[in-house]
Amino acid sequence: MKTPLNRRVFVAGYAAATSLGNTFSKTWTEATEGKAGFRKVSRCETTSRSSVVGEIPDWDPATLPYVNAKEASIWNADYVFLTMEMCRQALAHAGLEMDPQTSPRTACLIGSALNGTDSYRIAVDNYVNRGPLKVSPYLLPNVCANLPAGKAGMLLGFTGPIFSPQGACASGNHAIAMGARMIRDGDCDFVLAGGVETCIIPEIIQGFANMLATIKVGPKDRAHQDPSQASRPFSLDRKGFVLSEGAGVLLLAAEEKIVSLGLQKKAEVAGIGMTSDAKHFTRPNKETIVRAIHEAIDDAEISAADIGSINAHGTSTPTGDATEVDCLRQVFGRQISAIPISANKSQVGHSLGASAAIEAVLSIEAMSQSLLLPTVNHIPDPAFDDIDVVPDKIRRHCYEHVLSNSFGFGGTNCCIVFRGV
């Protein structure tokens, strides 16, 4: 194998669709105003008490210019068109065109935790109620994890490697990490990296509710009258995460390509840390999480004191939030009280395999504007009295490095340090 090129890797553009907006600009505007995008589920019918979710507003793939009636019928896994559109928007945001030079050097790595579960659900319903011959011959492509990236390539014209990093709720960070290292080593010059999740179906809603992961909103809960208050990371009354659909895609690029093509540097992918717990499939392991954070900081060739902000995994579960805080205390010591910690899931919910990519996009934009996004719906927890979670309102803050944490089922951890430019 050839010697790695050891190139620096930068973010040149991005796109996102969340419960706050179907584009990044709409999401960002709502986020900076301290809003949260939760409501009673409308995508499907469910009797679950975990019926407060995050849905992408005004998202209708049928309105996209490249989706005709036949395409809409064939590709009934919603993550396919969502991936295609986010990749298109990320390239447009960066100003990168696909041509004979850039196309073969552009890869696409889009992770997802659940892939085409919605398509499989339709197929099962057809099988049971209409017979085996009514199962779509496109079912298998719809549930194939790399298919959305492949369809994005067909739409946009890139021919570099495509695959789907599967890291559960850390998938988006794994995609960014692997894409950055592919560029660093010289395997490609550009990577569309991120995650996508279209998970609002009854079985998934009920499954998370039964495992006591998502919030159940009863009559006495403050989210009963105001669903926007359902997700509250690090809050005294946190009860579980809000299941949300969403997507985030970043265009990563080699430094010399950004310079030669006149693209804009948004941030540098400075450090990566990846570990696994080898302990339990859902309960986090403090030792390996701490190691992942240390590895990301060490890979960036900085010290813990250089981290100016933290984007927390912050799911709004009692155990998860407490464990993450304990890990941050171990890494940063007494300094942790001086490092602001934002939890974007308080505003956009938990988009599983897409969450880390969405949080990376929000982190980079916030750092570039010398801002901190708030952790909304916050009631102080005395157990976290040494932690600054940027409660409820956006804040001015200048910093050069942000640490973005992401952890997933199966005991997978991926932490990334982004450096401002």
SEPA-696969 format. One line per 3 residues: number of its first residue (from 0); for each residue x negated, y negated, z of C-alpha. Coordinates in nm, 4 decimals. Layout:
<nodes>
NUM> X,Y,Z ~ ...
</nodes>
This chain:
<nodes>
0> 0.0000,0.0000,0.0000 ~ -0.1078,-0.3549,-0.0693 ~ -0.2449,-0.5739,0.2065
3> 0.0326,-0.7905,0.3603 ~ 0.0302,-1.1534,0.2464 ~ 0.0996,-1.2885,0.5978
6> 0.3167,-1.5679,0.4627 ~ 0.5163,-1.8069,0.6803 ~ 0.8927,-1.7679,0.6491
9> 1.1443,-2.0504,0.6644 ~ 1.5212,-2.0872,0.6562 ~ 1.6160,-2.2879,0.3469
12> 1.9954,-2.2758,0.3649 ~ 2.2903,-2.1053,0.5258 ~ 2.6633,-2.0455,0.5290
15> 2.9147,-1.9361,0.7887 ~ 3.2817,-1.8592,0.8288 ~ 3.4211,-1.8383,1.1806
18> 3.7378,-1.8802,1.3809 ~ 3.6589,-2.2544,1.3784 ~ 3.6476,-2.2863,1.0001
21> 3.6136,-2.0999,0.6711 ~ 3.2926,-2.2879,0.5845 ~ 2.9869,-2.3873,0.7820
24> 3.0682,-2.7589,0.7644 ~ 3.4163,-2.7031,0.9060 ~ 3.2795,-2.4733,1.1751
27> 3.0111,-2.7253,1.2711 ~ 3.2537,-3.0157,1.2945 ~ 3.4871,-2.8237,1.5227
30> 3.1986,-2.6891,1.7320 ~ 3.0538,-3.0337,1.7957 ~ 3.3966,-3.1500,1.9116
33> 3.3973,-2.8788,2.1769 ~ 3.6824,-2.6808,2.0269 ~ 3.7422,-2.3053,2.0411
36> 3.9112,-2.1135,1.7608 ~ 4.1321,-1.8533,1.9304 ~ 4.4976,-1.7660,1.8895
39> 4.7411,-1.4789,1.9088 ~ 4.6651,-1.2265,1.6383 ~ 4.8421,-1.2797,1.3046
42> 4.6421,-1.0458,1.0783 ~ 4.8267,-0.7406,1.2112 ~ 5.0808,-0.6257,1.4668
45> 4.9649,-0.4950,1.8028 ~ 5.1160,-0.4379,2.1461 ~ 4.7781,-0.4712,2.3159
48> 4.7381,-0.7316,2.5897 ~ 4.4056,-0.8094,2.4186 ~ 4.5998,-0.9895,2.1473
51> 4.4060,-1.3174,2.1595 ~ 4.1504,-1.3032,1.8787 ~ 3.9424,-1.5192,1.6496
54> 4.0645,-1.5290,1.2889 ~ 3.9018,-1.7235,1.0060 ~ 4.1507,-2.0008,0.9267
57> 4.2670,-2.0511,0.5685 ~ 4.0690,-1.7536,0.4444 ~ 4.2314,-1.5968,0.1377
60> 3.9957,-1.4154,-0.1021 ~ 4.2646,-1.4200,-0.3717 ~ 4.2026,-1.7932,-0.4131
63> 3.8360,-1.7443,-0.5024 ~ 3.7737,-1.8094,-0.8738 ~ 3.5965,-1.4765,-0.9261
66> 3.8704,-1.2624,-0.7644 ~ 4.1457,-1.1498,-0.9993 ~ 4.4395,-0.9237,-0.9141
69> 4.2540,-0.6076,-1.0126 ~ 3.9462,-0.6943,-0.8056 ~ 4.1635,-0.7787,-0.5061
72> 4.3388,-0.4435,-0.5359 ~ 4.0210,-0.2371,-0.5736 ~ 3.8165,-0.4029,-0.2998
75> 4.0509,-0.3873,-0.0013 ~ 3.7736,-0.3980,0.2589 ~ 3.7770,-0.7655,0.3515
78> 3.4059,-0.7811,0.4278 ~ 3.3245,-0.7392,0.0571 ~ 3.4569,-1.0744,-0.0650
81> 3.3542,-1.2490,0.2565 ~ 2.9941,-1.1400,0.1986 ~ 3.0039,-1.2462,-0.1644
84> 3.1345,-1.5917,-0.0798 ~ 2.8937,-1.6516,0.2095 ~ 2.5969,-1.5511,-0.0082
87> 2.7175,-1.7855,-0.2810 ~ 2.7522,-2.0700,-0.0335 ~ 2.4116,-2.0043,0.1242
90> 2.2372,-2.0218,-0.2141 ~ 2.4270,-2.3400,-0.2956 ~ 2.3363,-2.4945,0.0393
93> 1.9695,-2.4220,-0.0241 ~ 1.9846,-2.5345,-0.3865 ~ 1.8278,-2.2099,-0.5089
96> 1.9287,-2.0899,-0.8557 ~ 1.8933,-1.7351,-0.9768 ~ 1.6741,-1.7197,-1.2891
99> 1.4255,-1.4707,-1.4385 ~ 1.1663,-1.5751,-1.1772 ~ 1.3782,-1.5893,-0.8614
102> 1.6318,-1.3127,-0.9297 ~ 1.4009,-1.0082,-0.9028 ~ 1.2330,-1.1601,-0.5967
105> 1.5571,-1.2138,-0.4014 ~ 1.6797,-0.9479,-0.1568 ~ 2.0067,-0.9246,0.0360
108> 2.0338,-0.7739,0.3852 ~ 2.3819,-0.8047,0.5353 ~ 2.4595,-0.6110,0.8523
111> 2.7950,-0.5060,0.9924 ~ 2.9021,-0.3026,1.2917 ~ 3.2282,-0.1645,1.1512
114> 3.1845,-0.1990,0.7737 ~ 3.5001,-0.1217,0.5737 ~ 3.7149,0.0063,0.8588
117> 4.0149,-0.1840,0.7267 ~ 3.9893,-0.0064,0.3908 ~ 3.9685,0.3310,0.5633
120> 4.2810,0.2474,0.7615 ~ 4.4722,0.1801,0.4381 ~ 4.3495,0.5096,0.2937
123> 4.4612,0.7078,0.5988 ~ 4.8039,0.5457,0.5878 ~ 4.8351,0.6324,0.2185
126> 4.7186,0.9901,0.2807 ~ 4.9681,1.0490,0.5615 ~ 5.2692,0.8696,0.4159
129> 5.2238,0.8915,0.0377 ~ 5.0087,1.1975,-0.0177 ~ 4.6419,1.2787,-0.0879
132> 4.6486,1.1554,-0.4479 ~ 4.7285,0.8055,-0.3216 ~ 4.3900,0.7701,-0.1508
135> 4.1994,0.5119,-0.3514 ~ 3.9039,0.6406,-0.5544 ~ 3.7338,0.3196,-0.4396
138> 3.7578,0.4142,-0.0721 ~ 3.4000,0.5383,-0.0452 ~ 3.2446,0.2309,-0.2104
141> 3.4574,0.0121,0.0168 ~ 3.3181,0.1719,0.3333 ~ 2.9601,0.1940,0.2004
144> 2.7574,-0.0479,0.4142 ~ 2.5369,-0.1880,0.1367 ~ 2.8248,-0.2388,-0.1067
147> 2.9032,-0.6024,-0.0090 ~ 2.5408,-0.7002,-0.0739 ~ 2.5582,-0.5146,-0.4054
150> 2.8735,-0.6983,-0.5059 ~ 2.7087,-1.0279,-0.4089 ~ 2.4218,-0.9385,-0.6407
153> 2.6629,-0.8654,-0.9241 ~ 2.8246,-1.2050,-0.8704 ~ 2.5087,-1.4099,-0.8207
156> 2.2489,-1.2262,-1.0261 ~ 1.9750,-1.1269,-0.7794 ~ 1.8098,-0.7865,-0.8266
159> 1.5820,-0.7490,-0.5245 ~ 1.6378,-0.4852,-0.2520 ~ 1.9829,-0.4644,-0.0938
162> 2.0750,-0.2782,0.2238 ~ 2.2679,-0.3160,0.5468 ~ 2.0769,-0.3219,0.8770
165> 2.2966,-0.1386,1.1275 ~ 2.2297,-0.2724,1.4755 ~ 2.5849,-0.2972,1.6106
168> 2.6303,-0.6448,1.7626 ~ 2.2638,-0.7271,1.6946 ~ 2.2920,-0.6507,1.3216
171> 2.2673,-1.0138,1.2117 ~ 1.9403,-1.0677,1.3979 ~ 1.8027,-0.7382,1.2682
174> 1.8786,-0.8546,0.9134 ~ 1.6960,-1.1832,0.9720 ~ 1.4031,-1.0047,1.1361
177> 1.3619,-0.7437,0.8644 ~ 1.4119,-0.9967,0.5867 ~ 1.1503,-1.2280,0.7352
180> 0.8971,-0.9497,0.7554 ~ 0.9666,-0.8432,0.3969 ~ 0.8874,-1.1973,0.2846
183> 0.5862,-1.2197,0.5154 ~ 0.4405,-0.9025,0.3682 ~ 0.5118,-0.9981,0.0058
186> 0.7925,-0.7541,-0.0778 ~ 1.0094,-1.0436,-0.1937 ~ 1.0158,-1.4233,-0.1912
189> 1.3750,-1.4853,-0.0803 ~ 1.6210,-1.2955,0.1365 ~ 1.9899,-1.3531,0.1962
192> 2.0090,-1.2216,0.5535 ~ 2.2946,-1.2078,0.7997 ~ 2.6049,-1.0261,0.9096
195> 2.9744,-0.9952,0.8320 ~ 3.2690,-0.8512,1.0230 ~ 3.6386,-0.8214,0.9396
198> 3.7574,-0.6323,1.2440 ~ 4.1103,-0.7561,1.3183 ~ 4.3031,-0.4300,1.2855
201> 4.5207,-0.2612,1.5522 ~ 4.2959,0.0363,1.6267 ~ 3.9870,-0.1784,1.6779
204> 4.1746,-0.4274,1.8961 ~ 4.3165,-0.1442,2.1074 ~ 3.9881,0.0453,2.1218
207> 3.8013,-0.2483,2.2690 ~ 4.0893,-0.3126,2.5090 ~ 4.0835,0.0478,2.6301
210> 3.7110,0.0319,2.7010 ~ 3.7735,-0.2851,2.9069 ~ 3.5478,-0.4953,2.6832
213> 3.7941,-0.7606,2.5653 ~ 3.9990,-1.0024,2.7731 ~ 4.3556,-0.9084,2.8595
216> 4.5568,-1.2265,2.8897 ~ 4.8241,-1.1931,3.1565 ~ 5.0896,-1.4488,3.2584
219> 4.8654,-1.5975,3.5285 ~ 4.5572,-1.6344,3.3101 ~ 4.4732,-1.9860,3.1932
222> 4.4603,-1.8585,2.8339 ~ 4.8249,-1.7490,2.8477 ~ 4.9451,-2.0980,2.7590
225> 4.6241,-2.2004,2.5817 ~ 4.4548,-1.9123,2.3938 ~ 4.1555,-2.1347,2.3174
228> 4.0446,-2.0810,2.6786 ~ 4.0154,-1.7021,2.6479 ~ 3.6390,-1.6811,2.5908
231> 3.4384,-1.8235,2.8821 ~ 3.0803,-1.6967,2.9049 ~ 2.9072,-1.7463,3.2408
234> 3.2335,-1.8769,3.3878 ~ 3.3543,-1.7656,3.7294 ~ 3.6719,-1.6171,3.5777
237> 3.5236,-1.4453,3.2722 ~ 3.7119,-1.1251,3.1896 ~ 3.5796,-0.9979,2.8594
240> 3.5041,-1.1135,2.5069 ~ 3.7394,-1.2337,2.2366 ~ 3.7224,-1.0120,1.9272
243> 3.6680,-1.2276,1.6193 ~ 3.6101,-1.1936,1.2500 ~ 3.3355,-1.3950,1.0860
246> 3.0200,-1.4076,0.8777 ~ 2.6866,-1.5820,0.8725 ~ 2.4225,-1.5731,0.5976
249> 2.0828,-1.7438,0.5972 ~ 1.8578,-1.7870,0.2958 ~ 1.5026,-1.7066,0.4041
252> 1.2138,-1.8128,0.1824 ~ 0.8360,-1.7929,0.1652 ~ 0.6702,-2.1249,0.2451
255> 0.4971,-2.1699,-0.0904 ~ 0.8229,-2.1017,-0.2777 ~ 1.0035,-2.3674,-0.0800
258> 0.7285,-2.6130,-0.1686 ~ 0.7058,-2.5203,-0.5375 ~ 1.0834,-2.5288,-0.5915
261> 1.1429,-2.8420,-0.3876 ~ 1.3700,-2.6721,-0.1349 ~ 1.4211,-2.8029,0.2179
264> 1.2864,-2.6325,0.5292 ~ 1.5556,-2.6007,0.7959 ~ 1.3543,-2.4001,1.0503
267> 1.0809,-2.1390,1.0671 ~ 1.1376,-1.7793,1.1717 ~ 0.8595,-1.7959,1.4274
270> 0.8865,-1.4839,1.6406 ~ 1.0708,-1.1522,1.6509 ~ 1.1210,-0.9025,1.9329
273> 1.3035,-0.5708,1.8899 ~ 1.3512,-0.2937,2.1458 ~ 1.5947,-0.0178,2.2385
276> 1.7273,0.0699,2.5830 ~ 1.7119,0.4522,2.5944 ~ 1.9493,0.4288,2.8879
279> 2.3203,0.3985,2.8073 ~ 2.5263,0.3324,2.4973 ~ 2.6959,0.0201,2.6394
282> 2.5268,-0.0734,2.9687 ~ 2.2242,-0.2981,2.9074 ~ 1.8755,-0.2112,3.0285
285> 1.7070,-0.5136,3.1852 ~ 1.3550,-0.3806,3.1324 ~ 1.3843,-0.3447,2.7558
288> 1.5778,-0.6695,2.7111 ~ 1.3053,-0.8573,2.8989 ~ 1.0474,-0.6906,2.6767
291> 1.2316,-0.7959,2.3597 ~ 1.2342,-1.1589,2.4750 ~ 0.8650,-1.1465,2.5680
294> 0.7804,-0.9895,2.2300 ~ 0.9657,-1.2631,2.0404 ~ 0.7823,-1.5354,2.2320
297> 0.4482,-1.3596,2.1900 ~ 0.5099,-1.3063,1.8176 ~ 0.5690,-1.6807,1.7833
300> 0.2290,-1.7354,1.9475 ~ 0.3764,-1.9669,2.2090 ~ 0.4418,-1.9401,2.5812
303> 0.7729,-1.9175,2.7645 ~ 0.7262,-2.2809,2.8634 ~ 0.7567,-2.3807,2.4959
306> 1.1161,-2.2604,2.4648 ~ 1.3368,-2.5695,2.4646 ~ 1.6773,-2.4052,2.4341
309> 1.8341,-2.0609,2.4501 ~ 2.1270,-1.9350,2.2463 ~ 2.2635,-1.6644,2.4729
312> 2.4255,-1.3390,2.3698 ~ 2.6851,-1.4560,2.6244 ~ 2.9770,-1.2227,2.5595
315> 3.1937,-1.3420,2.8518 ~ 3.1899,-1.0011,3.0221 ~ 3.1155,-0.9906,3.3963
318> 2.8278,-0.7420,3.3700 ~ 2.6834,-0.8569,3.0383 ~ 2.6492,-1.2212,3.1349
321> 2.5028,-1.1414,3.4762 ~ 2.2491,-0.9033,3.3232 ~ 2.1397,-1.1564,3.0619
324> 2.0900,-1.4235,3.3282 ~ 1.8825,-1.1823,3.5373 ~ 1.6654,-1.1080,3.2339
327> 1.6156,-1.4767,3.1586 ~ 1.5154,-1.5379,3.5190 ~ 1.2542,-1.2654,3.4919
330> 1.1084,-1.4128,3.1740 ~ 1.1180,-1.7834,3.2612 ~ 1.1040,-1.7834,3.6404
333> 1.1945,-2.1118,3.8089 ~ 1.1654,-2.2876,3.4738 ~ 1.4977,-2.1340,3.3684
336> 1.6928,-2.4116,3.5421 ~ 1.5341,-2.6644,3.3049 ~ 1.6196,-2.4750,2.9842
339> 1.9710,-2.5421,2.8480 ~ 2.1616,-2.2299,2.7487 ~ 2.4423,-2.2429,2.4914
342> 2.6907,-1.9589,2.4431 ~ 2.8526,-1.9984,2.1008 ~ 3.0910,-1.7099,2.1654
345> 3.2827,-1.9467,2.3919 ~ 3.3875,-2.1259,2.0727 ~ 3.3853,-1.8640,1.7951
348> 3.4309,-1.5392,1.9883 ~ 3.2421,-1.2157,1.9352 ~ 3.2092,-1.1241,1.5676
351> 3.0150,-0.8046,1.6397 ~ 2.7658,-0.7491,1.3547 ~ 2.8080,-1.1074,1.2334
354> 2.7684,-1.2803,1.5696 ~ 2.3879,-1.3074,1.5765 ~ 2.3730,-1.4568,1.2265
357> 2.6451,-1.7103,1.3073 ~ 2.4603,-1.8044,1.6256 ~ 2.1323,-1.8383,1.4353
360> 2.2957,-2.0815,1.1914 ~ 2.4467,-2.2867,1.4733 ~ 2.1191,-2.2835,1.6683
363> 1.9160,-2.4073,1.3724 ~ 2.1596,-2.6842,1.2853 ~ 2.1756,-2.7956,1.6491
366> 1.7968,-2.8030,1.6804 ~ 1.7596,-2.9963,1.3554 ~ 1.9980,-3.2615,1.4865
369> 1.8448,-3.2663,1.8381 ~ 2.1731,-3.1452,1.9846 ~ 2.2948,-2.8717,2.2151
372> 2.6292,-2.7072,2.1453 ~ 2.8423,-2.6626,2.4571 ~ 2.9536,-2.3554,2.6436
375> 3.3223,-2.4410,2.6667 ~ 3.5948,-2.3248,2.9053 ~ 3.3432,-2.3263,3.1885
378> 3.4232,-2.2931,3.5588 ~ 3.0935,-2.2813,3.7531 ~ 2.9953,-1.9448,3.8992
381> 2.7914,-1.9811,4.2216 ~ 2.5876,-1.6786,4.1125 ~ 2.4530,-1.8882,3.8238
384> 2.3946,-2.2147,4.0093 ~ 2.0377,-2.2318,3.8750 ~ 2.1529,-2.2035,3.5128
387> 2.2406,-2.4950,3.2814 ~ 2.4972,-2.3658,3.0322 ~ 2.5688,-2.7075,2.8753
390> 2.9251,-2.7027,3.0066 ~ 3.2035,-2.8203,2.7786 ~ 3.0413,-3.1139,2.5967
393> 2.7755,-3.1511,2.3287 ~ 2.4477,-3.3009,2.4507 ~ 2.1486,-3.4795,2.3006
396> 1.8257,-3.2855,2.3475 ~ 1.4987,-3.2801,2.1519 ~ 1.3192,-2.9463,2.1309
399> 1.0934,-2.7492,1.8995 ~ 1.1803,-2.3853,1.9745 ~ 1.5087,-2.2052,2.0324
402> 1.5371,-1.8441,2.1481 ~ 1.8390,-1.6571,2.0095 ~ 1.9349,-1.3362,2.1928
405> 2.1411,-1.0503,2.0576 ~ 2.2166,-0.7073,2.2043 ~ 2.4315,-0.4226,2.0737
408> 2.6016,-0.0926,2.1488 ~ 2.3634,0.1991,2.1419 ~ 2.1106,-0.0042,2.3383
411> 1.9676,-0.2177,2.0579 ~ 1.8083,-0.5557,2.1287 ~ 1.6814,-0.8161,1.8853
414> 1.5602,-1.1603,1.9887 ~ 1.4332,-1.4295,1.7519 ~ 1.2477,-1.7548,1.8116
417> 1.3183,-2.0279,1.5564 ~ 1.0783,-2.3224,1.5274 ~ 1.1998,-2.6650,1.4197
420> 1.0451,-2.8501,1.1275
</nodes>
